[in-house]
Amino acid sequence: MKFDRVGLVGGLAADRPILTTLVLAFGLSALATLGVSEAAGGAAFAIGDLLIAALLLVVAPLVIAGASPSKALFRIIIALVIAGVVAGSLIYEPVLFTHLLRAPVFTLGAFVLATAILLGVGPLFGAMTKFSFIAASAALLGMAGALGLLVQQGVEFSEKASVIAIVAFIIAVIAGAGALADFAALYASGADRRQASGLSVRRAIPSALNGAVAAALAFGLIPTMEKAGVPYLGALAGLSACLCAAAALVASAGALALRQTSETMAVEENRRRAAFRDKWRLLRGLFPPNASLAIIAIAAIAVVAAAFNMPAQLPLSRLVFVILAAVVAGLVFFSLRAGVFVFFSLIVSATIGGWLWGTFGGPVLSAFDQAAALAIVAALFGELAATWRDARSPRLNARETTQAAMTDGAGLHVFGVGLALAGLCAGKAAGVYANALPTAGMLAVMAALGLLFAPPLMTALSHVVRRELS
């Protein structure tokens, strides 16, 4: 099978993995060290608390799930042992954690929950579960560098700085997980390790760039238009996301290029994808083109109704962000369809999600909270748009294209949402982000709506484009 060229960045990461990783690690470590040395008062300790919380809630569960055997019984035993050890330590030796963690009970409880969930459902996600700890570990170093950059640029370490760093970290881990999923798919298709690792980075760069620009737009636009922030924070948010994503992608490609990958992984990946493809076959019956067009029309009516019936007026900043994020997605992915997909997904999830959140008594989110949730959701929808774009083929009709796209994209979307929720909870565990849980709740609502809306939207857009070109 013929594969595309790996490109400059992918080639460097795959051919010179140790050199490129060390250069990035040295630069990020220097940024982090300079930032911590200039941090005032207890800010250095707060930065340490945030990094430790992210390590425990995101990286450690991925390491444990990736290293665990595939048999369900062994994974259950590991989860029970971890829960027992943590519970016993909290009961009999609580002093062990009081000096290390800001909120020991919440942090360790979230760690046990995240680990148990990953051990339970990890095999469903294949290579993402097995290798995502590489991207998460590198992104954690990127977050340390991003925090150092923020302090260096005169941003006082506060809740705003921590939210920017957390969102940058989450976007990088999502992009890294997408690259690792691509690596497994390419290797299963016959590519060698160098081709698979380099090409996976090349394909992940647009997704990472889309997430970084979405973060820049969200933090630079929404708080500024609502008089709760300043535009330059958006530029710093985008740069922070780029730093984290560069670390995650380069480290992932380098580690996979060095790793001795067996044929067993290719067999398991092909088997897993075939099982998902069979399950998504139901979409071909549930969402024919005409029914999908009707669902889009109903969703448009629901958006208008929700906008007029929201407990609070729909902020103009949210609409402007949705439009600009869609334009950016279309440009980054070189696809008008991708931009249209992101626009409809964002407008439906943000409007209907906001109405549901307010109607059912969700707490009011600040402009920064909304910016964080929308930036992450835009990155997730960008990943879905990229998989849909890559799934198109002259041999596939609209429903078959949707089936192929959801086979690859749905798992990454769900996995990315889980990583995002864990990352936001790390801010709560570190005591630097008070509204982390409400923001995580709003994010989950919007991401779920977007995933439910994706199949009919993909089918309808594919049908319309194919009809216009015929």
N, C-alpha and C positions, 0 to 999 in steps of 0.2 A: 504494500500500500504506500502511495506517495504522500509525503507530509510537507507542510510549508517550512520555510526557513525559520530557524529559531530566533533570528534577529540579533542585534548588538547586545542588548541587555541580557536576553536569555542566553546568548552564547558566552558572555562573560561569567554569568552565574553558574553555568553548567561546566565550562572549561576551566575556569579558575575559581572554584568554589571557596577554597580556604582563603585565598588572597582577598577576594571581594567581600567575604563575610568579615574578615578581620579588619579591613579598612572601614567598613560601615560600623562595626562594633566599637572601634577606637574612636571614631568621630562622635558617635552617640554617647559613649561613656564620658568623653571630654565635655560635651555639652551638659550632661547631667551633673558632672562634678562641679563645673563652673556655676551652674544654677544653684546647686545646694549650698555652695560656699557663699553665695551672695544672698541667700534667703534670709529674711529677717525673723528674729524671734523663734517661735516654735514651728515656722513654716517647713524647716528641714525635716522635723519629726512627722509633720502631716504628710509630706511627700513620701517618706518612708512607710507610713501607715497605708497610704493608697497603693503603693507598689506591693506591699505584703498582702493586702486584701485581694488585689488582682491576681497575684500568684496563687493564693489559696482557692479562690472562687472560679478562676478560669483555667489557669495553666495546670495546676495539680490534678483536677479531675480529668483533664485531657490526657495527661501522662499516665494516670492509673488506668483509664479506659483503653488507651492505646496499647499498654503493655499487658493487659489481661488476656487470658485465653478466650477463645471464641465459644466454648461450651457454656451453656446457660447456668449449669449447676455451680461451676467454679466462679462465675461472675457474681452469683447470689451470695456465695460464701465470702467472697472478698468484700462485698458491700456490707454484709452483716458484721464482719470482723472490724472494718473501719468504723462503722457506727458504734460498735461496742467499745472499742478503744477510746474514741472521742468522748462518748458518754461517761465512761469510767474515769477518764482524766478530768472532766469537768466536775464530777461529783467528789472525787477523792483528792485531787491535786489541782484545784482551780487556780492557785497562785502561779502555776506554770505559764498561764496564758495572760494573766492580767497585765504584765509588763510588756508583752509582745503585741497584743491586739487591743484595739480601741474598744471593741464590743465583742468579747470572746464568745458569748453564747450565740449571738446572731451570726457571727462569722463562721464558727465551726458548724452550726446548724445548716447554714447555706452550703458550706463545703460538703457536708455529708449528703445533703439533698441533691446537689449538682452531680456528685460522684455516683450516687445510686441511680439517678436518671440516665446518665451516660452509660453506666454498666448495663442497664436494662435495655436501652434502645440503641446502643452504639453499633451493634452489628448491622442494623438497617442502613447505616450511612457509610459502611465500607471504609474506604481509604481516608475519608474525612475524620472519622473517629481515630483511626490508627496513626495518622501523621500530623493532625492539626496542632499537636503540642509544639511542633517545630515552629510553625508560624506564630503561635501565641507567645512562645518564649522570646522570639525575636521582637515581636511587637511590644512586649513588655519593656525590653531595652529601649525600643523606639519611644515608648511613652515616657520613660525616664529622661531621654534626650529632649522630648517635646516640652516636658515640664521645665527642664533647664533652659530651653529656648525662651519660654514664656517669661521666666524670671529675668533672663538676660535682657529682654525687651522692655523691662520695666513694669510688667504685669504682676501686681502683688498676688502671691499665692492665696487664693480665696476659692469660694464655691465656683465662680465663673471659670477660673483657670483649671480647676479640677474637672469640671464638666467638659471643657474643650479637650483636655487630655484623654478623658475616658472615651469620648466619642471617637477621637482619632484612633485610639487603641482598638475599639470595636470594629471600625471600618477596615482597619488593617487585618484583623483576624478573619473577618468575613472574606476579604479579597484573598487572603492566604488559603482559607478553606476551599475557595473556588479553584485556586491554582492546583491544590492537592487533588481535588476531584478530577480535574482535567488530566493531571499526570496519570492517575489510575486508568482513566478512559483511554488515553493515548497509548499507554503501555499495553493495555488489553487489546488494542487494535493493531499491535505489531511494531510500535516504535521502540527503539532502544532507550536506555536510561538517559543518555544525553539529549536525544531528540525530545523525549517526553518531558524532562525537567525544563529544558530551555524553552520549548514551545508553550508549556503551561504558564511560564512567567510572562512570555510575550502576550498570550491571550488574556492574562489577568491584569495587565497594566491599564487597559482602558477602564475596566471595572474599578480599579483602585483610584484612577484619576477622576472618574465620575463621582465616587464617594467623597474624595477630597474637595472637589469643587462644590458638591452639595453641602458639605460642612462649612465651606467658606461662605456660600450664599446664605445658609441658615443662620449662622452666628453673626454675619455681617449685615444682614437685611432685616430679619424679624425683630431682634431687640432694638435696632436703630429706629425702625419705623414706629415702634411702640414706645420710643424714648426710654429704653431700658438698657441701652448699650451703645457702643461706638463702632464705626465701620472697621477699624483696623483689627478688631478682634476676629473678624471674619477671615482676614488674610492670615493671621496667626493660626487660626483653626485649620485652614486649608494646608498651610505649611506643616503643621503638626501631623496631620493625617498622611501627608506625603512621606514624612520621616518614618512614621510607624509602618506604612505600607512598603516602603523600600526595604526596610529591615526584614519584614515578614516574607516578602517575595524572594529576595536574594538568599536568605537563609534556607528557605524551603527548597529552592532549586538546587542550592549547593549540597544540602544534606541528602536529597534524593539522588543527585548525580553520583555521590560517593557511595550510597547504600547498595549492597548486593541484593537486588530485587529478584525474587524467585518467580517461576512461572505459575506457582500456586496462586499468587495474588491476581494474575491476569485471569485465571480460571474463575476464582471467586468473584472478581469484579464483573465478568461477563454473566455469571449466574445471577448475581444480584440485580444487574441492570435488566436482564430478561424477565426476572420476577416483577420488577416495578413496571416494565413495559406492559406486561399482561394485565396488571391491576389498572393501569391508566387506560386500557382499552375500553373501559366503560365510558370514558369521555366521548368516544365516537358516537355512542348512542344517546348520551344525555344532552350533548350540545351540538346538534347539527347547525349548519350555518344560519338558516332562517331563525331558529330558536335563539341562537347567540345574538343575532341582531336585535331581536325583541328584548332580550335581557339587557343589552346595552341601552336601549331606549327607556326601559323601565328604570334602570340605574340613573340615567340622566334626570328623569322626573323625580326620583328619590333624592338626588343631590339638591335640586332646586327646593323641594319641600323641606329637606333638612336644614338648608341654609336659612329659610324664612322662619323655621320653628325652633332654632337653637336657643337655649336659655340665655346665651350672650351672643351679641352680634358677631358674625364671622369676620375676623380681622382681615383687612386688606393685605397686610403683609403675608399672610398665608397664601392667598391667591397669587400674589406676585411671585412668591417663592416657587409655587407649583409650576407656573408658566416658565420661569427661568430654568428650573431644574429639568423640565422636559426638553427645552431647547439645548441645554448642555448635554443631556443624554443622546439626543439626536446627532449632535456634532461629534461627541466622543466616540460613539459606536458607528459613526458614518452610516446611519440608518434613520430615515424619516419614520419608519414604522416603530423603531425602538423609542423615539421621542414621543410619538403619539401614545404608545403603550404606557410609558412612564407618566404622561400627563393624565390620562384617564384613571390609572391606578391611584395616583396621588390625590386627584380631586375627589374620587369616590371614597377612598379610605380616610382622608383628612376631614371631609365634610360629614359623611355619615358616621364616621368614628367619633368626631367631635360632638355630634348630636346625641349619639348613644351614651357617650361619657357624661355629658351634662344632664341628660334625662334621668339616668340611673344614679345620680348623686355623686359622681366622681369629683374629687377636689379640683379647685381651679389651679391650672398650671401657669406658671410665669412664662414670660417671653423666652427666657433661656431654656426652660423645660420643653416648651414647644419646639424650639430650634433643635434641641438634642434629639427628640423623638423623630422629627421630620427628616433630619439629616440621615439618621440611621435607616429609616424606612425608604428614603430615596436611594440609598446605596443598595438595599435589598431588592427593590424593584428594578434597579439597574442590572443586577445580576440575572433576574428573571428575563429582562428584555434581551440581554446578551445571549442567553441560552436559546431563546425563541428565534433570534436572528440567525444563530448558528445552525438551528434545526431545519431551516427552510431548504427545500430541494424541489427541482422541477418534477421529480417523480412522486412527490407527496401532495395530497390534497390538503385542504384547510384542517380537517379533523386529524389527519395523520401527523401534520406538522405540530399541532397542539399536543398530541400524545407524545411525540418525540421530545418536545420542549419540556413538558412537565415531568417526563421520566428523569431528565437531568436536573431540572431547575427546582422542582418542589422539595427534594431532599435538602439541597443547599439552602433554600429559603428557610425551612424549618430549623435546620442546624444553625443557621446564622441568627435567627430569632433567639434561640436558646443561648447562644454565646452573648448576644446583646443584653439579654436579661441578666445573665451572670455578671457581665461587666458593669452594668448599672448598679447591681446589688453590691459590688465591690466599693463603689463610692459611698453607699450607705454604711457598709461595714467599717470603712475607714473614718467615718464621721465627717466627711468633707462634702457630702451631697445630701442635704436633708430631704429633698423631694425625689430621691432616686426611685422609690417604690411606686408613687403615682405616675412618674414618667415611664417606668417600665410597664405599668398597666396600660397606659395610653398607647405605647408602642406595640404591645401585644394585640390590642384591639385593631389598630390600623393594619398591622402585618397580616392578621387573620382575614380581614376584609379583602385585602389585596390578593391574598392567595385564593380565596373563594371566587373572586372576580376574574382572576387571570385566565382560566380555561375558556369561558365564553368570549372574553375580550380578544384573546389570541385567535380563536376560530373566526370571529367576525372580521377582524382586521385582515387576516390571511385571505378570507373569502372575497372581501371588497377589493383588495389589491390584485388578486388573481383575476377577478372579473374585469377590472379596469385595464389590465394588461392584455387580456385575451382579445 
